[in-house]
């Protein structure tokens, strides 16, 4: 059973959402701690390589039955899962705050986001129809069928512990695949709660399998198993490269949503107050622990000092605190994240940057609370200008012309998202074409959602999640050429 040592902090209306462990769990235990306080909140039973194999056995056995289930029946189960997630929104949000630390309003927003993917793909389950092809051969009829690839392995991160599961799983399940899911060791409780709701929704045994434990043992087993035909991963580029290599021998279908290093570009003539407001959102959502987070701020010289002053003033009043108190900024996930923030700040200052606000841990709150930080005059050679910070530190730098900023913004191995603020329609068109990123946000921050294809270019990933394109990794096209004789 799960040892919930301070269960009252959850305040759950449905304690059954916290099972003792994942599917195929053994005798090992994983300690789950509240990043805000360091308190032990659960001991979860975990699996090993043997459990990982057992999960694939179950998914492989269930695959034929699920793949041949009528699309409307798969859709009905997905709709039930969606309704259960919506009904459990407050409990799921509280679980997320307890293990991940994000402010409760952001956690509630993530549950809405997570549910939206299940609803979207419940509807898409009805649409992968047979497509006719105009024949180039006499007396032949041609069709293209979309068929599920088989077992899909889904590897999800700690920063969005619910939405990254549903974005992957709902697409795979709608396509007719069965899934094996490995959540981050930092945030297994959100995954286990979703698994409970999936079981209640009526997925047949073996269709949805959640395996908690050591990533190397579990995921290594899946990358080498030829029965696993697709692998979807969200996480760092470094780990993505490793999984890419491990999956090569079995030629798996891969979807990888990897690191980001988003530029935030503000031109003269832009609405500066709006740009400051959107910059706060782009940098400090999820306490900066977001692959979409703005990591480099390029401000055109005529408005540079104005933007710096207004942005620093706005950042100074951001609140820090425990997620249940709904602050602007919660704790970071672990001490390694804190070390990275401080290293980037110290390096930038040593290379000539000005510290406008923040720059240290708030020891009064706890060791994982880093003050939201603004650095000005950051040179391109500072580490923060080439490395993903994944925290609440914003480096500002000046630029003079459009050609220059495009070159500097594109000078990265990453290509997930870019943010542009300008009121010149011709400039907006040029920038959106020239920036080498999979997504471009113009005069706004929020761009994601179930109906859009999420993903990047270069080493920010492969493939897309969400939208109809999110089904592609989980289906193969079968071409049928038929002569009636």
C-alpha positions in Angstrom: 0.0 0.0 0.0 1.0 3.6 -0.5 2.3 5.3 2.7 0.7 8.7 2.6 2.5 10.2 5.6 0.9 13.6 5.5 -2.3 12.8 3.7 -4.3 15.8 5.0 -2.3 18.1 2.8 -3.8 16.5 -0.2 -7.4 17.1 0.9 -8.6 14.5 -1.6 -12.3 13.7 -2.0 -11.4 10.4 -3.6 -8.4 8.8 -1.8 -8.6 5.8 -4.1 -6.8 7.9 -6.7 -3.6 7.1 -4.8 -3.0 3.4 -5.3 0.0 1.7 -3.8 2.0 1.4 -7.0 1.9 0.9 -10.8 1.1 -2.1 -12.8 3.5 -5.1 -12.4 5.0 -3.6 -9.3 7.5 -5.6 -7.2 9.0 -5.2 -3.7 11.0 -2.0 -4.3 9.7 1.3 -3.1 10.0 4.9 -4.5 10.0 7.8 -2.1 7.9 10.7 -3.4 8.6 14.1 -1.7 6.9 17.5 -1.7 9.5 19.8 -3.3 8.2 22.8 -1.3 8.9 21.2 2.1 10.9 18.1 1.4 8.3 16.0 3.3 7.7 12.4 2.4 4.3 12.2 0.9 4.2 8.6 -0.4 6.1 5.4 -0.8 5.1 3.8 -4.1 5.7 0.2 -5.1 7.8 0.1 -8.3 8.7 -2.2 -11.1 12.0 -3.4 -12.6 13.0 -4.8 -16.0 10.9 -7.9 -15.3 7.9 -5.7 -14.8 8.6 -3.8 -17.9 8.6 -7.0 -19.9 5.4 -8.1 -18.3 3.8 -4.8 -19.3 4.7 -5.3 -22.9 3.4 -8.9 -22.7 0.1 -7.6 -21.5 -0.1 -4.8 -24.1 0.9 -7.2 -26.9 -1.7 -9.7 -25.9 -4.4 -7.0 -25.7 -3.4 -5.3 -29.0 -5.4 -7.4 -31.5 -8.6 -7.0 -29.5 -8.2 -3.3 -29.1 -7.1 -2.7 -32.6 -10.2 -4.4 -34.0 -12.6 -2.7 -31.5 -15.0 -0.6 -33.4 -13.8 3.0 -33.6 -17.0 4.3 -31.9 -16.5 1.9 -29.0 -12.9 3.1 -28.5 -14.2 6.6 -28.7 -16.9 5.9 -26.1 -14.2 4.7 -23.6 -12.1 7.7 -24.3 -15.1 10.0 -23.7 -15.7 8.3 -20.3 -12.0 8.8 -19.4 -12.4 12.5 -20.3 -15.5 12.8 -18.1 -13.8 11.1 -15.2 -10.7 13.4 -15.5 -13.0 16.5 -15.5 -14.9 15.3 -12.5 -11.7 14.6 -10.6 -10.0 17.9 -11.6 -9.6 19.2 -8.0 -8.1 16.0 -6.7 -5.8 15.6 -9.6 -4.6 19.2 -9.2 -3.9 18.7 -5.5 -1.9 15.6 -6.2 0.1 17.5 -8.8 0.8 20.3 -6.3 1.9 17.8 -3.7 4.5 16.0 -5.9 5.4 18.7 -8.5 5.0 21.9 -6.6 3.3 24.1 -9.2 0.8 26.7 -8.1 -2.7 25.2 -7.7 -4.2 27.5 -10.4 -1.6 26.2 -12.8 -2.3 22.7 -11.8 -6.0 23.1 -12.4 -5.2 24.6 -15.8 -3.0 21.6 -16.6 -5.8 19.2 -15.8 -8.1 21.1 -18.2 -5.3 20.9 -20.8 -4.8 17.1 -20.1 -8.6 16.4 -20.4 -8.8 18.3 -23.7 -6.5 15.8 -25.4 -8.6 12.9 -24.4 -11.8 14.6 -25.7 -10.1 15.6 -28.9 -8.8 12.1 -29.7 -12.0 10.5 -28.7 -13.5 12.4 -31.6 -10.5 11.7 -33.9 -10.9 8.0 -33.2 -13.9 8.0 -35.6 -11.9 9.6 -38.5 -9.0 7.6 -39.7 -11.1 6.3 -42.7 -10.1 4.4 -45.8 -8.9 6.8 -48.5 -9.3 6.2 -52.2 -6.5 6.7 -54.7 -6.9 7.4 -58.4 -5.6 4.4 -60.1 -2.7 4.6 -62.6 -3.2 0.9 -63.6 -6.0 -0.4 -65.8 -8.7 -2.4 -64.1 -7.2 -1.8 -60.6 -8.8 -0.2 -57.5 -6.5 1.4 -54.9 -7.1 2.2 -51.3 -5.0 3.5 -48.4 -5.8 2.2 -44.9 -4.5 3.5 -41.6 -3.7 0.7 -39.2 -2.4 0.9 -35.6 1.3 0.1 -35.4 1.1 -2.0 -32.2 2.4 -1.5 -28.7 3.4 2.1 -28.0 5.8 3.1 -25.2 5.2 6.5 -23.7 7.9 8.2 -21.6 6.7 11.4 -19.8 8.4 14.2 -17.7 7.8 15.7 -14.3 7.0 19.2 -15.3 3.6 18.4 -16.9 2.9 15.0 -15.2 -0.7 14.8 -16.4 -0.9 16.5 -19.7 2.1 14.8 -21.3 0.5 11.4 -20.5 -2.9 12.2 -22.0 -1.4 14.0 -25.1 0.4 10.8 -26.0 -1.9 8.1 -24.6 -5.1 9.5 -26.0 -3.7 9.7 -29.6 -2.2 6.2 -29.4 -5.4 4.7 -27.9 -7.6 6.4 -30.4 -5.4 5.0 -33.2 -5.9 1.4 -31.8 -2.6 1.0 -30.1 -2.1 -0.4 -26.7 0.3 1.5 -24.4 3.0 1.1 -21.7 3.6 4.3 -19.8 6.6 5.3 -17.8 6.2 8.5 -15.7 9.0 10.4 -14.2 10.2 9.2 -10.8 9.6 12.7 -9.4 5.9 12.7 -10.2 4.5 9.1 -10.3 1.3 10.0 -8.4 -0.3 12.0 -11.1 0.2 9.1 -13.6 -1.2 6.5 -11.2 -4.3 8.6 -10.6 -4.9 8.9 -14.4 -4.4 5.1 -14.6 -7.1 4.6 -11.9 -9.5 6.7 -14.0 -8.6 4.9 -17.2 -9.5 1.6 -15.5 -12.8 3.0 -14.3 -13.5 4.3 -17.9 -13.5 0.7 -19.1 -10.3 0.1 -21.1 -9.8 -3.6 -21.4 -7.1 -5.3 -19.4 -3.7 -4.8 -20.9 -4.6 -1.8 -23.1 -3.3 0.8 -20.6 -0.3 -0.2 -18.5 1.6 2.2 -16.1 5.0 1.1 -15.0 6.8 3.1 -12.2 10.5 2.6 -11.4 14.0 3.1 -12.6 14.0 4.7 -16.0 17.1 3.0 -17.3 15.8 -0.5 -16.4 12.3 0.0 -17.6 12.8 2.1 -20.7 15.9 0.2 -21.7 13.7 -2.9 -21.8 11.2 -1.2 -24.1 13.7 0.2 -26.5 15.2 -3.2 -27.1 11.8 -5.0 -27.4 10.8 -5.5 -31.0 7.1 -5.7 -30.0 7.2 -2.1 -29.0 6.6 -0.5 -32.4 6.4 3.2 -31.4 8.1 5.3 -28.7 7.0 8.8 -27.7 9.3 10.7 -25.3 9.2 14.2 -23.8 12.3 15.3 -22.0 15.8 16.6 -22.5 17.6 16.5 -25.8 20.4 14.5 -24.1 18.1 11.7 -23.1 16.3 11.9 -26.4 19.6 11.2 -28.3 20.1 8.2 -26.1 16.7 6.8 -26.7 17.1 7.5 -30.5 20.3 5.3 -30.5 18.7 2.6 -28.3 15.6 2.4 -30.6 17.7 2.1 -33.8 18.1 -1.7 -33.9 14.3 -2.3 -33.8 13.6 0.7 -36.1 10.8 2.1 -33.9 8.5 4.9 -34.9 9.7 7.8 -32.8 8.1 11.0 -31.5 10.4 13.2 -29.4 9.5 16.5 -27.8 12.9 17.6 -26.5 14.6 20.7 -25.2 13.9 24.3 -26.1 15.8 27.6 -26.0 13.1 30.0 -27.0 14.0 33.6 -28.1 11.7 36.4 -27.1 12.1 39.3 -29.6 10.7 42.8 -29.0 11.0 45.4 -31.8 10.6 49.1 -31.5 7.0 50.1 -32.2 5.7 47.1 -30.4 3.2 47.5 -27.5 5.8 47.4 -24.7 3.4 47.0 -21.9 1.8 44.1 -23.6 5.3 42.6 -24.4 6.2 42.9 -20.7 3.0 41.1 -19.7 3.5 38.3 -22.2 7.2 38.0 -21.2 6.2 37.3 -17.6 4.0 34.5 -18.9 6.6 33.2 -21.3 9.3 33.1 -18.7 7.7 32.3 -15.3 4.9 29.8 -16.0 5.6 26.5 -14.2 8.3 28.5 -12.3 10.2 28.6 -15.5 10.3 24.8 -15.8 8.9 24.6 -19.2 10.4 23.6 -22.6 8.3 26.5 -24.1 9.8 29.0 -21.6 11.5 32.0 -23.1 15.2 31.7 -22.4 16.7 34.6 -24.3 15.2 38.1 -24.5 16.3 40.2 -27.5 15.1 43.8 -27.2 15.7 46.4 -29.9 17.9 49.3 -28.8 15.4 52.2 -29.0 13.1 50.4 -26.4 15.7 48.4 -24.5 16.0 50.5 -21.4 12.2 51.0 -21.2 11.6 47.2 -21.5 14.3 46.4 -18.9 12.9 48.8 -16.3 9.3 47.7 -16.8 10.1 44.0 -16.9 12.3 44.1 -13.8 9.6 46.0 -11.9 7.0 43.4 -12.9 9.2 40.6 -11.8 10.1 42.1 -8.5 6.5 41.8 -7.3 6.0 38.1 -8.3 5.2 36.0 -5.3 6.9 32.8 -4.2 5.3 30.1 -2.0 3.8 26.7 -1.6 1.6 25.7 -4.5 -1.5 25.4 -2.4 -1.2 29.1 -1.5 -1.3 29.8 -5.3 1.8 32.0 -5.6 3.2 33.2 -8.9 6.3 31.0 -8.5 6.5 27.7 -6.7 9.6 25.6 -5.8 11.9 24.1 -8.4 11.9 20.3 -8.6 15.2 19.4 -7.1 18.6 20.8 -6.0 20.2 20.2 -9.4 17.8 22.8 -10.8 18.7 25.3 -8.2 22.4 24.7 -8.9 21.8 25.4 -12.6 20.1 28.7 -11.9 22.9 29.9 -9.7 25.6 28.8 -12.1 23.9 30.6 -15.0 23.5 33.8 -13.0 27.0 33.8 -11.6 28.5 33.1 -15.1 26.5 35.9 -16.7 27.4 38.4 -14.1 31.1 37.4 -14.3 30.9 38.1 -18.0 29.5 41.6 -17.6 25.7 41.2 -17.1 23.8 43.5 -14.7 21.6 41.8 -12.0 18.4 43.8 -12.0 16.5 41.7 -9.5 16.6 38.3 -7.8 19.7 36.1 -8.2 19.5 33.8 -5.1 17.5 31.2 -3.2 14.8 32.5 -0.8 16.1 30.6 2.2 13.2 31.7 4.3 10.9 29.6 2.2 13.1 26.7 1.6 16.1 25.5 -0.4 14.2 24.9 -3.6 12.7 28.4 -3.9 14.7 30.5 -6.4 13.8 34.2 -6.6 12.6 35.3 -10.0 15.6 36.9 -11.6 16.3 39.4 -14.4 19.7 40.0 -15.9 20.5 42.8 -18.3 23.3 43.3 -20.9 23.9 39.6 -21.1 26.6 38.8 -23.7 26.0 35.9 -26.2 29.0 34.0 -24.8 27.3 33.6 -21.4 26.2 30.0 -20.8 22.6 31.0 -20.3 22.4 32.2 -23.9 23.2 28.8 -25.3 22.0 26.4 -22.5 18.4 25.8 -21.5 18.0 27.2 -17.9 14.7 25.6 -17.1 14.0 28.0 -14.2 13.0 31.5 -13.3 16.0 33.4 -14.7 15.5 35.9 -17.6 18.5 37.2 -19.5 18.0 40.4 -21.5 20.2 41.6 -24.3 20.0 44.4 -26.9 20.0 44.2 -30.7 20.0 46.7 -33.5 18.4 45.3 -36.7 16.2 42.5 -38.0 18.9 40.6 -39.8 21.1 40.6 -36.7 18.4 39.3 -34.4 17.3 36.5 -36.8 20.9 35.3 -37.0 21.3 35.4 -33.2 18.0 33.7 -32.5 18.6 30.9 -34.9 22.2 30.3 -33.6 21.1 27.3 -31.5 20.7 23.5 -31.8 17.1 24.0 -30.5 14.1 24.9 -32.5 10.9 24.5 -30.5 9.2 27.9 -30.2 10.0 31.6 -30.8 8.1 34.7 -29.5 7.9 37.9 -31.6 6.5 41.2 -30.6 5.9 43.7 -33.4 3.1 45.7 -34.9 4.6 45.8 -38.4 2.8 43.2 -40.6 5.6 42.9 -43.1 8.2 42.4 -40.4 6.0 39.8 -38.7 5.7 37.9 -42.0 9.5 38.0 -42.5 10.2 36.9 -39.0 7.8 34.0 -39.0 9.3 32.7 -42.2 13.0 33.2 -41.2 12.9 31.9 -37.6 14.0 28.2 -37.5 11.5 27.0 -35.0 8.5 24.6 -35.1 6.2 27.2 -33.6 6.1 31.0 -33.6 4.0 33.1 -31.3 3.3 36.7 -32.4 2.3 39.2 -29.8 1.1 36.5 -27.4 2.4 33.6 -25.4 -0.2 30.8 -25.2 -0.2 28.9 -28.5 -0.7 25.3 -27.5 -3.9 23.2 -27.4 -5.3 19.8 -28.5 -6.1 20.9 -32.1 -2.6 22.2 -33.0 0.5 20.1 -33.9 3.0 20.6 -31.1 6.7 20.1 -31.9 10.0 21.5 -32.9 12.8 21.5 -35.5 16.5 20.7 -35.3 17.3 19.0 -31.9 14.1 20.0 -30.3 12.5 16.9 -31.5 10.9 14.6 -34.1 7.2 14.4 -35.1 4.2 16.3 -33.7 1.8 15.8 -30.9 -1.8 17.0 -30.8 -4.0 17.7 -33.9 -4.6 15.0 -36.5 -0.8 14.9 -37.0 -0.5 13.4 -33.5 -2.1 10.1 -34.8 0.6 9.6 -37.5 3.3 8.1 -35.3 0.8 5.5 -34.1 -0.5 4.3 -37.5 1.0 2.7 -40.6 -0.4 3.2 -44.0 -1.4 0.0 -45.8 -1.8 0.3 -49.6 -4.2 -2.1 -51.2 -4.3 -2.6 -55.0 -7.2 -4.8 -56.0 -8.2 -6.4 -59.3 -11.6 -8.0 -59.2 -10.5 -10.6 -61.9 
